[in-house]
């Protein structure tokens, strides 16, 4: 069964992430995933791993195309 993150790899997205009482949106690009985490690129080449249970939602980043044009 394919992962729900597979279709988002390489696309500009906003991840809704939660830890404890903190909920934040993160803008970037999903560049890969492992069994328990998503590799996420923020800015110019800064990759971080975000544990999958922390991700509440993945949304297309509509601002990315406006900023790049």
PDB file of N, CA, C and O in Angstrom:
ATOM      1  N   UNK A   1       0.846  -1.179   0.000  1.00  0.00           N
ATOM      2  CA  UNK A   1       0.000   0.000   0.000  1.00  0.00           C
ATOM      3  C   UNK A   1       0.896   1.250   0.000  1.00  0.00           C
ATOM      4  O   UNK A   1       1.761   1.392   0.864  1.00  0.00           O
ATOM      5  N   UNK A   2       0.687   2.153  -0.969  1.00  0.00           N
ATOM      6  CA  UNK A   2       1.526   3.355  -1.033  1.00  0.00           C
ATOM      7  C   UNK A   2       1.253   4.309   0.131  1.00  0.00           C
ATOM      8  O   UNK A   2       0.143   4.381   0.659  1.00  0.00           O
ATOM      9  N   UNK A   3       2.287   5.024   0.505  1.00  0.00           N
ATOM     10  CA  UNK A   3       2.180   5.990   1.593  1.00  0.00           C
ATOM     11  C   UNK A   3       1.380   7.208   1.139  1.00  0.00           C
ATOM     12  O   UNK A   3       1.430   7.565  -0.038  1.00  0.00           O
ATOM     13  N   UNK A   4       0.649   7.847   2.036  1.00  0.00           N
ATOM     14  CA  UNK A   4      -0.077   9.067   1.661  1.00  0.00           C
ATOM     15  C   UNK A   4       0.860  10.230   1.326  1.00  0.00           C
ATOM     16  O   UNK A   4       0.421  11.216   0.733  1.00  0.00           O
ATOM     17  N   UNK A   5       2.127  10.137   1.690  1.00  0.00           N
ATOM     18  CA  UNK A   5       3.079  11.216   1.415  1.00  0.00           C
ATOM     19  C   UNK A   5       3.720  11.093   0.034  1.00  0.00           C
ATOM     20  O   UNK A   5       4.302  12.060  -0.459  1.00  0.00           O
ATOM     21  N   UNK A   6       3.624   9.936  -0.593  1.00  0.00           N
ATOM     22  CA  UNK A   6       4.268   9.685  -1.882  1.00  0.00           C
ATOM     23  C   UNK A   6       3.849  10.698  -2.945  1.00  0.00           C
ATOM     24  O   UNK A   6       4.693  11.172  -3.706  1.00  0.00           O
ATOM     25  N   UNK A   7       2.588  11.031  -3.008  1.00  0.00           N
ATOM     26  CA  UNK A   7       2.113  11.959  -4.045  1.00  0.00           C
ATOM     27  C   UNK A   7       2.578  13.392  -3.799  1.00  0.00           C
ATOM     28  O   UNK A   7       2.496  14.224  -4.703  1.00  0.00           O
ATOM     29  N   UNK A   8       3.062  13.696  -2.598  1.00  0.00           N
ATOM     30  CA  UNK A   8       3.514  15.052  -2.263  1.00  0.00           C
ATOM     31  C   UNK A   8       5.011  15.250  -2.444  1.00  0.00           C
ATOM     32  O   UNK A   8       5.483  16.385  -2.369  1.00  0.00           O
ATOM     33  N   UNK A   9       5.776  14.188  -2.681  1.00  0.00           N
ATOM     34  CA  UNK A   9       7.232  14.303  -2.795  1.00  0.00           C
ATOM     35  C   UNK A   9       7.587  15.234  -3.959  1.00  0.00           C
ATOM     36  O   UNK A   9       7.099  15.074  -5.077  1.00  0.00           O
ATOM     37  N   UNK A  10       8.447  16.207  -3.662  1.00  0.00           N
ATOM     38  CA  UNK A  10       8.902  17.162  -4.675  1.00  0.00           C
ATOM     39  C   UNK A  10       8.015  18.382  -4.841  1.00  0.00           C
ATOM     40  O   UNK A  10       8.344  19.275  -5.622  1.00  0.00           O
ATOM     41  N   UNK A  11       6.916  18.443  -4.139  1.00  0.00           N
ATOM     42  CA  UNK A  11       5.988  19.566  -4.275  1.00  0.00           C
ATOM     43  C   UNK A  11       6.114  20.513  -3.084  1.00  0.00           C
ATOM     44  O   UNK A  11       6.437  20.096  -1.971  1.00  0.00           O
ATOM     45  N   UNK A  12       5.853  21.793  -3.338  1.00  0.00           N
ATOM     46  CA  UNK A  12       5.811  22.784  -2.265  1.00  0.00           C
ATOM     47  C   UNK A  12       4.532  22.577  -1.463  1.00  0.00           C
ATOM     48  O   UNK A  12       3.429  22.611  -2.010  1.00  0.00           O
ATOM     49  N   UNK A  13       4.694  22.362  -0.160  1.00  0.00           N
ATOM     50  CA  UNK A  13       3.547  22.080   0.700  1.00  0.00           C
ATOM     51  C   UNK A  13       3.646  22.881   1.998  1.00  0.00           C
ATOM     52  O   UNK A  13       4.677  23.472   2.320  1.00  0.00           O
ATOM     53  N   UNK A  14       2.544  22.873   2.718  1.00  0.00           N
ATOM     54  CA  UNK A  14       2.505  23.368   4.089  1.00  0.00           C
ATOM     55  C   UNK A  14       2.125  22.171   4.953  1.00  0.00           C
ATOM     56  O   UNK A  14       1.054  21.589   4.786  1.00  0.00           O
ATOM     57  N   UNK A  15       3.009  21.810   5.873  1.00  0.00           N
ATOM     58  CA  UNK A  15       2.709  20.744   6.823  1.00  0.00           C
ATOM     59  C   UNK A  15       2.132  21.369   8.079  1.00  0.00           C
ATOM     60  O   UNK A  15       2.693  22.327   8.611  1.00  0.00           O
ATOM     61  N   UNK A  16       1.030  20.842   8.549  1.00  0.00           N
ATOM     62  CA  UNK A  16       0.487  21.235   9.843  1.00  0.00           C
ATOM     63  C   UNK A  16       1.060  20.236  10.846  1.00  0.00           C
ATOM     64  O   UNK A  16       0.737  19.049  10.805  1.00  0.00           O
ATOM     65  N   UNK A  17       1.912  20.727  11.746  1.00  0.00           N
ATOM     66  CA  UNK A  17       2.655  19.870  12.663  1.00  0.00           C
ATOM     67  C   UNK A  17       2.280  20.197  14.109  1.00  0.00           C
ATOM     68  O   UNK A  17       2.096  21.362  14.463  1.00  0.00           O
ATOM     69  N   UNK A  18       2.168  19.163  14.935  1.00  0.00           N
ATOM     70  CA  UNK A  18       1.837  19.365  16.349  1.00  0.00           C
ATOM     71  C   UNK A  18       2.791  18.578  17.224  1.00  0.00           C
ATOM     72  O   UNK A  18       3.194  17.460  16.900  1.00  0.00           O
ATOM     73  N   UNK A  19       3.142  19.195  18.346  1.00  0.00           N
ATOM     74  CA  UNK A  19       3.886  18.513  19.398  1.00  0.00           C
ATOM     75  C   UNK A  19       3.434  19.112  20.721  1.00  0.00           C
ATOM     76  O   UNK A  19       3.555  20.318  20.938  1.00  0.00           O
ATOM     77  N   UNK A  20       2.927  18.289  21.580  1.00  0.00           N
ATOM     78  CA  UNK A  20       2.364  18.782  22.830  1.00  0.00           C
ATOM     79  C   UNK A  20       1.215  19.740  22.546  1.00  0.00           C
ATOM     80  O   UNK A  20       0.300  19.409  21.792  1.00  0.00           O
ATOM     81  N   UNK A  21       1.257  20.920  23.144  1.00  0.00           N
ATOM     82  CA  UNK A  21       0.225  21.938  22.916  1.00  0.00           C
ATOM     83  C   UNK A  21       0.550  22.864  21.756  1.00  0.00           C
ATOM     84  O   UNK A  21      -0.236  23.758  21.441  1.00  0.00           O
ATOM     85  N   UNK A  22       1.694  22.667  21.115  1.00  0.00           N
ATOM     86  CA  UNK A  22       2.144  23.539  20.029  1.00  0.00           C
ATOM     87  C   UNK A  22       1.720  22.991  18.680  1.00  0.00           C
ATOM     88  O   UNK A  22       1.949  21.821  18.372  1.00  0.00           O
ATOM     89  N   UNK A  23       1.097  23.847  17.878  1.00  0.00           N
ATOM     90  CA  UNK A  23       0.716  23.488  16.508  1.00  0.00           C
ATOM     91  C   UNK A  23       1.224  24.580  15.587  1.00  0.00           C
ATOM     92  O   UNK A  23       0.913  25.756  15.777  1.00  0.00           O
ATOM     93  N   UNK A  24       2.017  24.189  14.576  1.00  0.00           N
ATOM     94  CA  UNK A  24       2.620  25.169  13.673  1.00  0.00           C
ATOM     95  C   UNK A  24       2.530  24.707  12.221  1.00  0.00           C
ATOM     96  O   UNK A  24       2.584  23.509  11.944  1.00  0.00           O
ATOM     97  N   UNK A  25       2.393  25.656  11.296  1.00  0.00           N
ATOM     98  CA  UNK A  25       2.499  25.329   9.879  1.00  0.00           C
ATOM     99  C   UNK A  25       3.956  25.466   9.444  1.00  0.00           C
ATOM    100  O   UNK A  25       4.633  26.417   9.833  1.00  0.00           O
ATOM    101  N   UNK A  26       4.435  24.530   8.647  1.00  0.00           N
ATOM    102  CA  UNK A  26       5.793  24.592   8.109  1.00  0.00           C
ATOM    103  C   UNK A  26       5.725  24.579   6.592  1.00  0.00           C
ATOM    104  O   UNK A  26       5.123  23.684   5.999  1.00  0.00           O
ATOM    105  N   UNK A  27       6.343  25.571   5.965  1.00  0.00           N
ATOM    106  CA  UNK A  27       6.391  25.637   4.501  1.00  0.00           C
ATOM    107  C   UNK A  27       7.686  25.016   4.007  1.00  0.00           C
ATOM    108  O   UNK A  27       8.758  25.271   4.556  1.00  0.00           O
ATOM    109  N   UNK A  28       7.580  24.200   2.966  1.00  0.00           N
ATOM    110  CA  UNK A  28       8.768  23.588   2.396  1.00  0.00           C
ATOM    111  C   UNK A  28       8.400  22.543   1.363  1.00  0.00           C
ATOM    112  O   UNK A  28       7.317  22.575   0.777  1.00  0.00           O
ATOM    113  N   UNK A  29       9.329  21.609   1.150  1.00  0.00           N
ATOM    114  CA  UNK A  29       9.159  20.561   0.148  1.00  0.00           C
ATOM    115  C   UNK A  29       9.438  19.213   0.794  1.00  0.00           C
ATOM    116  O   UNK A  29      10.452  19.046   1.472  1.00  0.00           O
ATOM    117  N   UNK A  30       8.547  18.252   0.590  1.00  0.00           N
ATOM    118  CA  UNK A  30       8.791  16.891   1.044  1.00  0.00           C
ATOM    119  C   UNK A  30       9.770  16.265   0.063  1.00  0.00           C
ATOM    120  O   UNK A  30       9.489  16.180  -1.132  1.00  0.00           O
ATOM    121  N   UNK A  31      10.924  15.825   0.570  1.00  0.00           N
ATOM    122  CA  UNK A  31      11.946  15.268  -0.317  1.00  0.00           C
ATOM    123  C   UNK A  31      12.099  13.760  -0.174  1.00  0.00           C
ATOM    124  O   UNK A  31      12.828  13.142  -0.950  1.00  0.00           O
ATOM    125  N   UNK A  32      11.435  13.163   0.792  1.00  0.00           N
ATOM    126  CA  UNK A  32      11.501  11.719   0.961  1.00  0.00           C
ATOM    127  C   UNK A  32      10.854  11.302   2.266  1.00  0.00           C
ATOM    128  O   UNK A  32      10.325  12.124   3.015  1.00  0.00           O
ATOM    129  N   UNK A  33      10.909   9.998   2.520  1.00  0.00           N
ATOM    130  CA  UNK A  33      10.343   9.498   3.768  1.00  0.00           C
ATOM    131  C   UNK A  33      10.956   8.173   4.130  1.00  0.00           C
ATOM    132  O   UNK A  33      11.465   7.442   3.280  1.00  0.00           O
ATOM    133  N   UNK A  34      10.896   7.880   5.405  1.00  0.00           N
ATOM    134  CA  UNK A  34      11.288   6.574   5.925  1.00  0.00           C
ATOM    135  C   UNK A  34      10.049   5.968   6.570  1.00  0.00           C
ATOM    136  O   UNK A  34       8.951   6.510   6.444  1.00  0.00           O
ATOM    137  N   UNK A  35      10.220   4.868   7.246  1.00  0.00           N
ATOM    138  CA  UNK A  35       9.067   4.214   7.870  1.00  0.00           C
ATOM    139  C   UNK A  35       8.387   5.109   8.901  1.00  0.00           C
ATOM    140  O   UNK A  35       7.161   5.100   9.019  1.00  0.00           O
ATOM    141  N   UNK A  36       9.180   5.885   9.652  1.00  0.00           N
ATOM    142  CA  UNK A  36       8.596   6.663  10.737  1.00  0.00           C
ATOM    143  C   UNK A  36       8.661   8.162  10.599  1.00  0.00           C
ATOM    144  O   UNK A  36       8.146   8.884  11.453  1.00  0.00           O
ATOM    145  N   UNK A  37       9.302   8.662   9.512  1.00  0.00           N
ATOM    146  CA  UNK A  37       9.484  10.107   9.400  1.00  0.00           C
ATOM    147  C   UNK A  37       9.401  10.570   7.956  1.00  0.00           C
ATOM    148  O   UNK A  37       9.563   9.790   7.018  1.00  0.00           O
ATOM    149  N   UNK A  38       9.146  11.858   7.809  1.00  0.00           N
ATOM    150  CA  UNK A  38       9.134  12.504   6.504  1.00  0.00           C
ATOM    151  C   UNK A  38      10.334  13.443   6.458  1.00  0.00           C
ATOM    152  O   UNK A  38      10.533  14.232   7.381  1.00  0.00           O
ATOM    153  N   UNK A  39      11.139  13.370   5.393  1.00  0.00           N
ATOM    154  CA  UNK A  39      12.259  14.293   5.206  1.00  0.00           C
ATOM    155  C   UNK A  39      11.703  15.534   4.520  1.00  0.00           C
ATOM    156  O   UNK A  39      11.104  15.453   3.448  1.00  0.00           O
ATOM    157  N   UNK A  40      11.912  16.685   5.160  1.00  0.00           N
ATOM    158  CA  UNK A  40      11.288  17.940   4.755  1.00  0.00           C
ATOM    159  C   UNK A  40      12.360  18.995   4.556  1.00  0.00           C
ATOM    160  O   UNK A  40      13.198  19.195   5.435  1.00  0.00           O
ATOM    161  N   UNK A  41      12.349  19.674   3.414  1.00  0.00           N
ATOM    162  CA  UNK A  41      13.336  20.705   3.114  1.00  0.00           C
ATOM    163  C   UNK A  41      12.718  22.083   3.348  1.00  0.00           C
ATOM    164  O   UNK A  41      11.709  22.452   2.748  1.00  0.00           O
ATOM    165  N   UNK A  42      13.362  22.820   4.241  1.00  0.00           N
ATOM    166  CA  UNK A  42      12.946  24.185   4.549  1.00  0.00           C
ATOM    167  C   UNK A  42      14.018  25.118   4.010  1.00  0.00           C
ATOM    168  O   UNK A  42      15.191  24.984   4.358  1.00  0.00           O
ATOM    169  N   UNK A  43      13.627  26.057   3.169  1.00  0.00           N
ATOM    170  CA  UNK A  43      14.604  27.015   2.654  1.00  0.00           C
ATOM    171  C   UNK A  43      15.577  26.368   1.694  1.00  0.00           C
ATOM    172  O   UNK A  43      15.235  25.429   0.976  1.00  0.00           O
ATOM    173  N   UNK A  44      16.791  26.880   1.692  1.00  0.00           N
ATOM    174  CA  UNK A  44      17.823  26.420   0.752  1.00  0.00           C
ATOM    175  C   UNK A  44      18.649  25.279   1.330  1.00  0.00           C
ATOM    176  O   UNK A  44      19.705  25.497   1.924  1.00  0.00           O
ATOM    177  N   UNK A  45      18.157  24.077   1.150  1.00  0.00           N
ATOM    178  CA  UNK A  45      18.931  22.909   1.507  1.00  0.00           C
ATOM    179  C   UNK A  45      18.968  22.531   2.974  1.00  0.00           C
ATOM    180  O   UNK A  45      19.822  21.738   3.370  1.00  0.00           O
ATOM    181  N   UNK A  46      18.090  23.059   3.788  1.00  0.00           N
ATOM    182  CA  UNK A  46      18.036  22.678   5.194  1.00  0.00           C
ATOM    183  C   UNK A  46      16.987  21.580   5.344  1.00  0.00           C
ATOM    184  O   UNK A  46      15.789  21.864   5.356  1.00  0.00           O
ATOM    185  N   UNK A  47      17.429  20.332   5.459  1.00  0.00           N
ATOM    186  CA  UNK A  47      16.532  19.184   5.562  1.00  0.00           C
ATOM    187  C   UNK A  47      16.358  18.773   7.017  1.00  0.00           C
ATOM    188  O   UNK A  47      17.318  18.710   7.786  1.00  0.00           O
ATOM    189  N   UNK A  48      15.104  18.495   7.374  1.00  0.00           N
ATOM    190  CA  UNK A  48      14.799  18.004   8.708  1.00  0.00           C
ATOM    191  C   UNK A  48      13.894  16.781   8.584  1.00  0.00           C
ATOM    192  O   UNK A  48      13.159  16.633   7.607  1.00  0.00           O
ATOM    193  N   UNK A  49      13.957  15.922   9.573  1.00  0.00           N
ATOM    194  CA  UNK A  49      13.056  14.773   9.640  1.00  0.00           C
ATOM    195  C   UNK A  49      11.953  15.097  10.626  1.00  0.00           C
ATOM    196  O   UNK A  49      12.215  15.519  11.753  1.00  0.00           O
ATOM    197  N   UNK A  50      10.714  14.896  10.195  1.00  0.00           N
ATOM    198  CA  UNK A  50       9.553  15.129  11.042  1.00  0.00           C
ATOM    199  C   UNK A  50       8.855  13.789  11.230  1.00  0.00           C
ATOM    200  O   UNK A  50       8.473  13.136  10.259  1.00  0.00           O
ATOM    201  N   UNK A  51       8.694  13.387  12.481  1.00  0.00           N
ATOM    202  CA  UNK A  51       8.026  12.124  12.765  1.00  0.00           C
ATOM    203  C   UNK A  51       6.586  12.163  12.253  1.00  0.00           C
ATOM    204  O   UNK A  51       5.868  13.140  12.467  1.00  0.00           O
ATOM    205  N   UNK A  52       6.179  11.110  11.589  1.00  0.00           N
ATOM    206  CA  UNK A  52       4.846  11.047  10.983  1.00  0.00           C
ATOM    207  C   UNK A  52       3.698  11.272  11.974  1.00  0.00           C
ATOM    208  O   UNK A  52       2.715  11.919  11.611  1.00  0.00           O
ATOM    209  N   UNK A  53       3.782  10.763  13.215  1.00  0.00           N
ATOM    210  CA  UNK A  53       2.672  11.021  14.145  1.00  0.00           C
ATOM    211  C   UNK A  53       2.481  12.504  14.488  1.00  0.00           C
ATOM    212  O   UNK A  53       1.424  12.892  14.987  1.00  0.00           O
ATOM    213  N   UNK A  54       3.487  13.324  14.227  1.00  0.00           N
ATOM    214  CA  UNK A  54       3.390  14.761  14.514  1.00  0.00           C
ATOM    215  C   UNK A  54       2.651  15.520  13.404  1.00  0.00           C
ATOM    216  O   UNK A  54       2.206  16.647  13.622  1.00  0.00           O
ATOM    217  N   UNK A  55       2.517  14.915  12.221  1.00  0.00           N
ATOM    218  CA  UNK A  55       1.916  15.592  11.076  1.00  0.00           C
ATOM    219  C   UNK A  55       0.400  15.450  11.124  1.00  0.00           C
ATOM    220  O   UNK A  55      -0.135  14.342  11.100  1.00  0.00           O
ATOM    221  N   UNK A  56      -0.280  16.589  11.192  1.00  0.00           N
ATOM    222  CA  UNK A  56      -1.740  16.607  11.223  1.00  0.00           C
ATOM    223  C   UNK A  56      -2.337  16.702   9.833  1.00  0.00           C
ATOM    224  O   UNK A  56      -3.388  16.120   9.564  1.00  0.00           O
ATOM    225  N   UNK A  57      -1.666  17.439   8.937  1.00  0.00           N
ATOM    226  CA  UNK A  57      -2.205  17.644   7.587  1.00  0.00           C
ATOM    227  C   UNK A  57      -1.091  18.057   6.638  1.00  0.00           C
ATOM    228  O   UNK A  57      -0.070  18.607   7.052  1.00  0.00           O
ATOM    229  N   UNK A  58      -1.309  17.779   5.355  1.00  0.00           N
ATOM    230  CA  UNK A  58      -0.431  18.241   4.279  1.00  0.00           C
ATOM    231  C   UNK A  58      -1.314  19.000   3.301  1.00  0.00           C
ATOM    232  O   UNK A  58      -2.333  18.491   2.836  1.00  0.00           O
ATOM    233  N   UNK A  59      -0.903  20.232   2.997  1.00  0.00           N
ATOM    234  CA  UNK A  59      -1.679  21.068   2.078  1.00  0.00           C
ATOM    235  C   UNK A  59      -0.762  21.612   0.998  1.00  0.00           C
ATOM    236  O   UNK A  59       0.415  21.870   1.247  1.00  0.00           O
ATOM    237  N   UNK A  60      -1.292  21.783  -0.185  1.00  0.00           N
ATOM    238  CA  UNK A  60      -0.522  22.411  -1.261  1.00  0.00           C
ATOM    239  C   UNK A  60      -0.203  23.848  -0.870  1.00  0.00           C
ATOM    240  O   UNK A  60      -1.070  24.559  -0.362  1.00  0.00           O
ATOM    241  N   UNK A  61       1.037  24.280  -1.104  1.00  0.00           N
ATOM    242  CA  UNK A  61       1.437  25.646  -0.805  1.00  0.00           C
ATOM    243  C   UNK A  61       1.134  26.527  -2.015  1.00  0.00           C
ATOM    244  O   UNK A  61       1.924  26.599  -2.956  1.00  0.00           O
ATOM    245  N   UNK A  62      -0.005  27.189  -1.979  1.00  0.00           N
ATOM    246  CA  UNK A  62      -0.420  28.031  -3.094  1.00  0.00           C
ATOM    247  C   UNK A  62       0.414  29.296  -3.217  1.00  0.00           C
ATOM    248  O   UNK A  62       0.472  29.885  -4.296  1.00  0.00           O
ATOM    249  N   UNK A  63       1.062  29.729  -2.139  1.00  0.00           N
ATOM    250  CA  UNK A  63       1.898  30.923  -2.179  1.00  0.00           C
ATOM    251  C   UNK A  63       3.213  30.678  -2.893  1.00  0.00           C
ATOM    252  O   UNK A  63       3.825  31.627  -3.384  1.00  0.00           O
ATOM    253  N   UNK A  64       3.665  29.440  -2.965  1.00  0.00           N
ATOM    254  CA  UNK A  64       4.967  29.130  -3.579  1.00  0.00           C
ATOM    255  C   UNK A  64       5.009  29.568  -5.034  1.00  0.00           C
ATOM    256  O   UNK A  64       6.024  30.109  -5.474  1.00  0.00           O
ATOM    257  N   UNK A  65       3.945  29.354  -5.795  1.00  0.00           N
ATOM    258  CA  UNK A  65       3.954  29.742  -7.203  1.00  0.00           C
ATOM    259  C   UNK A  65       3.878  31.251  -7.368  1.00  0.00           C
ATOM    260  O   UNK A  65       4.401  31.791  -8.342  1.00  0.00           O
ATOM    261  N   UNK A  66       3.241  31.932  -6.442  1.00  0.00           N
ATOM    262  CA  UNK A  66       3.148  33.395  -6.512  1.00  0.00           C
ATOM    263  C   UNK A  66       4.504  34.028  -6.208  1.00  0.00           C
ATOM    264  O   UNK A  66       4.908  34.981  -6.874  1.00  0.00           O
ATOM    265  N   UNK A  67       5.199  33.507  -5.219  1.00  0.00           N
ATOM    266  CA  UNK A  67       6.488  34.047  -4.812  1.00  0.00           C
ATOM    267  C   UNK A  67       7.539  33.819  -5.884  1.00  0.00           C
ATOM    268  O   UNK A  67       8.384  34.686  -6.103  1.00  0.00           O
ATOM    269  N   UNK A  68       7.510  32.669  -6.562  1.00  0.00           N
ATOM    270  CA  UNK A  68       8.518  32.339  -7.558  1.00  0.00           C
ATOM    271  C   UNK A  68       8.329  33.115  -8.858  1.00  0.00           C
ATOM    272  O   UNK A  68       9.282  33.271  -9.622  1.00  0.00           O
ATOM    273  N   UNK A  69       7.122  33.603  -9.123  1.00  0.00           N
ATOM    274  CA  UNK A  69       6.879  34.305 -10.395  1.00  0.00           C
ATOM    275  C   UNK A  69       7.283  35.722 -10.337  1.00  0.00           C
ATOM    276  O   UNK A  69       7.142  36.444 -11.324  1.00  0.00           O
TER     277      UNK A  69
END
